[in-house]
Amino acid sequence: MPSEERSCEEKPKEAREEHKGEQAMVRLALTLGLTILFAGLLDLFARGVPLGFIIPVFNKSATISEIVYYIAVIVAATYIGYLGFRELFVERRFSVEFLMAVAAMGAVYLGYLFEGAMVLLLYCIAEYFEGYIQERARRTVEKLSKFMPDKARILVDGQEDTVNVAEVTEGTLILVKPGERIPLDGNVV
């Protein structure tokens, strides 16, 4: 019983953390989408709005659109990279977050700012939909599990007995009458 109580307490905490992660991905996707829209329009209509100086680290002439791209992509890639590093070192699992961060930073290094922003935007959208689909599947399984019978009718020495499903052992004969739901997996005889 204590382990069941502990797992019940952890589920809401996990759900809260997952919800925070979803919210962060939505905010990140909105930020990157607005960055792409804003900087793209500046590039299209005003050649990025040149500022007349050179960005020291990247050795490129500064425009407002490039600065916006640099800030958005580096911040987003850093956050996603942090998630990837945490998964790599804490959970000992190589993740797609790490790869997305490396891809975005590589795009920034090579000067493909739009592409770096777009990779991160598509990743954030995919993560959001993955969480949404998992939540729907979980709710569907919960709804289906409500239809599972709690009791099973078993045959012991030719006598019919009704027991909890958890008490049925492997190899026990289960009697299912017409119209009843089948309580457990097994072979039909």
matplotlib code that plots the C-alpha trace (Angstrom):
import matplotlib.pyplot as plt

x = [0.0, 2.7, 4.1, 0.7, 0.2, 3.6, 2.8, -0.5, 1.4, 4.0, 1.4, 0.1, 3.7, 4.7, 1.5, 2.4, 5.9, 4.7, 2.2, 4.9, 7.0, 4.1, 3.5, 7.2, 7.2, 4.1, 5.7, 8.9, 7.0, 5.1, 8.3, 10.1, 7.1, 6.9, 10.7, 10.5, 7.6, 9.0, 12.6, 11.4, 9.3, 12.2, 14.5, 11.9, 10.9, 13.8, 16.8, 16.9, 17.2, 21.0, 22.5, 25.9, 28.2, 29.6, 28.5, 31.9, 31.4, 30.0, 31.9, 28.9, 27.3, 24.4, 20.8, 17.8, 16.5, 19.8, 20.0, 16.4, 17.2, 20.4, 18.7, 15.7, 17.6, 20.4, 17.9, 15.6, 18.6, 20.1, 16.8, 16.3, 19.9, 19.6, 16.7, 18.8, 21.9, 19.7, 18.3, 21.7, 23.5, 20.6, 18.6, 21.5, 19.5, 20.5, 17.6, 16.3, 16.5, 20.3, 20.3, 17.9, 20.1, 23.2, 21.5, 20.2, 23.6, 25.3, 22.9, 23.7, 27.5, 27.1, 24.9, 21.7, 19.6, 16.2, 16.8, 17.9, 14.8, 12.6, 14.2, 13.4, 9.9, 9.1, 10.6, 8.5, 5.3, 6.1, 6.7, 3.4, 1.5, 3.3, 2.2, -1.4, -1.6, -0.2, -2.7, -5.6, -4.4, -4.1, -7.6, -9.0, -7.3, -8.7, -12.2, -11.9, -10.6, -13.9, -15.7, -13.5, -15.4, -14.1, -15.4, -14.8, -16.9, -14.6, -15.1, -13.5, -14.3, -17.3, -18.7, -19.2, -17.7, -17.4, -14.1, -12.2, -10.3, -7.0, -7.5, -7.7, -4.5, -3.1, -4.7, -8.0, -11.2, -13.3, -17.0, -18.4, -22.1, -23.8, -23.8, -21.1, -17.8, -14.7, -12.8, -9.3, -7.2, -7.1, -7.9, -11.5, -12.6]
y = [0.0, 2.6, 2.3, 2.9, 6.0, 7.3, 6.8, 8.6, 11.6, 11.6, 11.6, 15.1, 16.4, 14.7, 16.1, 19.7, 19.4, 18.1, 20.9, 23.5, 21.9, 22.1, 25.8, 26.5, 24.9, 26.9, 30.1, 29.2, 28.4, 31.7, 33.6, 31.9, 32.3, 36.0, 36.3, 34.6, 36.8, 40.1, 39.5, 38.1, 41.2, 43.4, 41.5, 41.6, 45.3, 47.1, 44.8, 44.0, 47.7, 48.1, 49.6, 50.6, 48.6, 45.1, 42.4, 41.5, 37.8, 36.9, 39.5, 40.5, 43.9, 44.4, 44.6, 44.6, 41.4, 39.5, 40.7, 39.5, 36.2, 35.7, 36.5, 34.3, 31.3, 31.4, 31.7, 28.9, 26.6, 27.2, 26.3, 23.2, 22.3, 22.5, 20.0, 17.7, 17.9, 17.3, 14.2, 13.1, 13.4, 12.8, 10.2, 8.8, 9.0, 10.7, 12.8, 14.8, 18.0, 17.8, 17.3, 20.2, 22.5, 21.5, 21.9, 25.4, 26.5, 25.0, 27.0, 30.2, 29.5, 29.0, 32.1, 30.4, 32.2, 31.7, 28.0, 27.7, 29.5, 27.4, 24.1, 25.1, 26.3, 23.0, 21.1, 23.1, 22.5, 18.8, 18.5, 20.3, 17.9, 14.9, 15.9, 16.6, 13.1, 11.4, 13.1, 12.1, 8.5, 8.4, 9.8, 7.3, 4.4, 5.6, 5.8, 2.3, 0.9, 2.1, -0.6, -3.4, -5.6, -5.7, -9.2, -12.5, -15.6, -18.6, -22.3, -24.3, -28.0, -27.5, -24.8, -21.3, -18.5, -14.8, -13.2, -9.9, -9.8, -9.3, -12.6, -14.7, -16.7, -18.0, -21.2, -20.5, -21.2, -18.1, -18.4, -15.6, -15.7, -14.1, -10.3, -10.1, -8.4, -10.6, -9.6, -10.9, -12.1, -15.7, -18.5, -19.1, -22.7]
z = [0.0, 0.8, -2.8, -4.2, -2.0, -3.2, -6.9, -6.4, -4.9, -7.7, -10.5, -9.9, -9.6, -12.9, -14.5, -13.3, -14.6, -17.9, -18.1, -17.4, -20.2, -22.6, -21.7, -22.2, -25.6, -26.6, -25.5, -27.3, -30.5, -30.3, -29.7, -32.6, -34.9, -34.1, -34.6, -38.0, -39.0, -37.7, -38.9, -42.2, -42.9, -42.0, -44.3, -47.1, -46.9, -45.3, -45.9, -42.2, -41.1, -41.1, -37.9, -39.3, -37.0, -37.0, -34.5, -32.9, -32.1, -35.5, -37.6, -39.6, -40.2, -37.8, -38.8, -36.5, -38.1, -37.5, -33.9, -33.3, -34.9, -32.9, -29.6, -30.3, -31.6, -29.0, -26.1, -27.5, -28.3, -24.9, -23.2, -25.3, -25.0, -21.2, -21.4, -23.5, -21.2, -18.2, -19.9, -21.0, -17.6, -15.1, -16.9, -18.9, -22.1, -25.4, -26.5, -29.5, -27.5, -27.5, -31.3, -31.9, -29.8, -31.7, -35.0, -34.1, -32.8, -35.9, -38.1, -36.1, -36.5, -40.2, -40.5, -41.4, -38.8, -40.5, -40.8, -37.1, -36.0, -38.2, -37.0, -33.4, -34.2, -35.9, -33.0, -30.5, -32.5, -32.8, -29.0, -28.2, -30.5, -29.1, -25.6, -26.8, -28.5, -25.4, -23.2, -25.5, -25.6, -21.8, -21.4, -23.9, -22.1, -18.8, -20.2, -21.7, -18.3, -16.7, -18.8, -17.5, -15.0, -11.4, -10.8, -12.7, -12.6, -12.2, -12.2, -9.4, -9.3, -11.4, -9.0, -10.1, -7.9, -8.3, -7.2, -7.8, -11.0, -9.1, -7.3, -10.5, -11.1, -14.4, -15.6, -13.9, -15.9, -16.3, -17.2, -19.4, -20.0, -23.1, -23.0, -20.3, -20.7, -20.7, -17.5, -18.3, -21.2, -22.0, -24.5, -25.5, -25.0]

ax = plt.figure().add_subplot(projection="3d")
ax.plot(x, y, z, "-o")
ax.set_aspect("equal")
plt.show()
